[in-house]
Amino acid sequence: MPIYRPQHFDEALAWLQQPNARPMGGGTHIPDADDPDRVWVDVRGLGLDAIERDRGAWLRIGATVPLARLARQDSLPAGLAALVRATAPPEIAARATVAGTLMAAHGATPLAAGLMALDANTLWMTPEGEEVIPLGDVYALRAWYTTGPRLMTAVRVPLAPRVAHRPRFSDADAPLALVVAARWPRGRTRLVLGLGEAPQLVLDGPSPDGWEHALASRYQALQAAARGVSWEQVREWARQVLREVWAE
Ligand SMILES: Cc1cc2nc3c(=O)[nH]c(=O)nc-3n(C[C@H](O)[C@H](O)[C@H](O)COP(=O)(O)OP(=O)(O)OC[C@H]3O[C@@H](n4cnc5c(N)ncnc54)[C@H](O)[C@@H]3O)c2cc1C
């Protein structure tokens, strides 16, 4: 399995112009690992491992920051560190990168559901320049984003909202489903259902009004993926997380 380790973006993008080349982060979840024709471009030499304040109210998290380091970061939105810690066991979290985790995520990947609730933006480098793409749009077109000459360079996360999730991960280390709510200081509320192939946005509004109806229709659409996680359970999780983020 050939792995290239470029030190510059131009070199990395040139490798990724090849149809059989893909970016690699920590390498813990690479598809087609046995494919002899696949070429991997390890992006960890590109200096994408900083975590820094961005215009005061945002945090810019480099694509190759390992989950273990992100979990130790002081200035995360309230409630996010628990989701980072729950995403992979410690031996994997030491290597797994933020971008690799988001691109390999399923619906109930805690970091992905948490960042979706926070309406995070992803930053991409392409031969045409930098692009800013909402995480939800990446999941809507994931096949497109996982091929071609582009790579995620960072994630931008607002610091003001707080997030809450269920189940609590002491109850279930690798949940089949989860619910995450985020609330901004002025009341904007987002509710995400972590189920199926990617986290699903249930509600984004100035208040949680209408959450139960919106959640029921999302759950129904994904029921085949629910594998024993009942509607009553999901509804109760949503009630709890919304109460938690709205508690003063
Ligand atoms: C033992 C074990 C237990 C695990 N338990 C859980 C669990 O409980 N819950 C859970 O959700 N996950 C779990 N995982 C999955 C784990 O979270 C992922 O393997 C890991 O986060 C992937 O990160 P990585 O940096 O190694 O990505 P890689 O394996 O390097 O890449 C993964 C994908 O992302 C793409 N990619 C990587 N970097 C970039 C980039 N910069 N731009 C664009 N695309 C990129 C790659 O092309 C590839 O498609 C587990 C994995 C293992 C091995």
PDBQT file of the ligand as one rigid body, heavy atoms in Angstrom, charges set to zero:
ROOT
HETATM    1  C1  LIG A 301     -10.675  -0.191  17.405  1.00  0.00    +0.000 C 
HETATM    2  C2  LIG A 301     -11.505   0.949  16.871  1.00  0.00    +0.000 A 
HETATM    3  C3  LIG A 301     -12.622   1.358  17.582  1.00  0.00    +0.000 A 
HETATM    4  C4  LIG A 301     -13.404   2.406  17.103  1.00  0.00    +0.000 A 
HETATM    5  N1  LIG A 301     -14.515   2.792  17.816  1.00  0.00    +0.000 NA
HETATM    6  C5  LIG A 301     -15.321   3.763  17.313  1.00  0.00    +0.000 A 
HETATM    7  C6  LIG A 301     -16.517   4.158  17.980  1.00  0.00    +0.000 A 
HETATM    8  O1  LIG A 301     -16.851   3.658  19.049  1.00  0.00    +0.000 OA
HETATM    9  N2  LIG A 301     -17.305   5.112  17.412  1.00  0.00    +0.000 N 
HETATM   10  C7  LIG A 301     -16.967   5.703  16.222  1.00  0.00    +0.000 A 
HETATM   11  O2  LIG A 301     -17.702   6.537  15.734  1.00  0.00    +0.000 OA
HETATM   12  N3  LIG A 301     -15.821   5.364  15.568  1.00  0.00    +0.000 NA
HETATM   13  C8  LIG A 301     -15.016   4.399  16.071  1.00  0.00    +0.000 A 
HETATM   14  N4  LIG A 301     -13.892   4.034  15.397  1.00  0.00    +0.000 N 
HETATM   15  C9  LIG A 301     -13.574   4.706  14.152  1.00  0.00    +0.000 C 
HETATM   16  C10 LIG A 301     -12.569   5.797  14.428  1.00  0.00    +0.000 C 
HETATM   17  O3  LIG A 301     -13.191   6.878  15.067  1.00  0.00    +0.000 OA
HETATM   18  C11 LIG A 301     -11.967   6.187  13.079  1.00  0.00    +0.000 C 
HETATM   19  O4  LIG A 301     -11.191   5.078  12.701  1.00  0.00    +0.000 OA
HETATM   20  C12 LIG A 301     -11.050   7.368  13.117  1.00  0.00    +0.000 C 
HETATM   21  O5  LIG A 301     -11.623   8.433  13.783  1.00  0.00    +0.000 OA
HETATM   22  C13 LIG A 301     -10.600   7.777  11.717  1.00  0.00    +0.000 C 
HETATM   23  O6  LIG A 301      -9.639   8.813  11.843  1.00  0.00    +0.000 OA
HETATM   24  P1  LIG A 301      -8.270   8.739  11.030  1.00  0.00    +0.000 P 
HETATM   25  O7  LIG A 301      -7.581  10.054  11.185  1.00  0.00    +0.000 OA
HETATM   26  O8  LIG A 301      -7.472   7.540  11.382  1.00  0.00    +0.000 OA
HETATM   27  O9  LIG A 301      -8.827   8.646   9.521  1.00  0.00    +0.000 OA
HETATM   28  P2  LIG A 301      -8.217   7.814   8.305  1.00  0.00    +0.000 P 
HETATM   29  O10 LIG A 301      -8.369   6.354   8.594  1.00  0.00    +0.000 OA
HETATM   30  O11 LIG A 301      -6.855   8.284   7.960  1.00  0.00    +0.000 OA
HETATM   31  O12 LIG A 301      -9.215   8.261   7.144  1.00  0.00    +0.000 OA
HETATM   32  C14 LIG A 301     -10.598   7.984   7.225  1.00  0.00    +0.000 C 
HETATM   33  C15 LIG A 301     -11.279   8.575   5.989  1.00  0.00    +0.000 C 
HETATM   34  O13 LIG A 301     -11.140  10.015   5.986  1.00  0.00    +0.000 OA
HETATM   35  C16 LIG A 301     -10.521  10.472   4.801  1.00  0.00    +0.000 C 
HETATM   36  N5  LIG A 301      -9.657  11.598   5.187  1.00  0.00    +0.000 N 
HETATM   37  C17 LIG A 301      -8.676  11.581   6.135  1.00  0.00    +0.000 A 
HETATM   38  N6  LIG A 301      -8.130  12.800   6.258  1.00  0.00    +0.000 NA
HETATM   39  C18 LIG A 301      -8.768  13.611   5.358  1.00  0.00    +0.000 A 
HETATM   40  C19 LIG A 301      -8.657  14.996   5.005  1.00  0.00    +0.000 A 
HETATM   41  N7  LIG A 301      -7.774  15.829   5.614  1.00  0.00    +0.000 N 
HETATM   42  N8  LIG A 301      -9.471  15.484   4.052  1.00  0.00    +0.000 NA
HETATM   43  C20 LIG A 301     -10.388  14.681   3.450  1.00  0.00    +0.000 A 
HETATM   44  N9  LIG A 301     -10.540  13.360   3.733  1.00  0.00    +0.000 NA
HETATM   45  C21 LIG A 301      -9.748  12.838   4.680  1.00  0.00    +0.000 A 
HETATM   46  C22 LIG A 301      -9.758   9.292   4.249  1.00  0.00    +0.000 C 
HETATM   47  O14 LIG A 301      -9.568   9.378   2.850  1.00  0.00    +0.000 OA
HETATM   48  C23 LIG A 301     -10.671   8.123   4.655  1.00  0.00    +0.000 C 
HETATM   49  O15 LIG A 301     -11.726   8.000   3.718  1.00  0.00    +0.000 OA
HETATM   50  C24 LIG A 301     -13.073   3.015  15.867  1.00  0.00    +0.000 A 
HETATM   51  C25 LIG A 301     -11.937   2.616  15.141  1.00  0.00    +0.000 A 
HETATM   52  C26 LIG A 301     -11.150   1.572  15.628  1.00  0.00    +0.000 A 
HETATM   53  C27 LIG A 301      -9.954   1.129  14.826  1.00  0.00    +0.000 C 
ENDROOT
TORSDOF 0
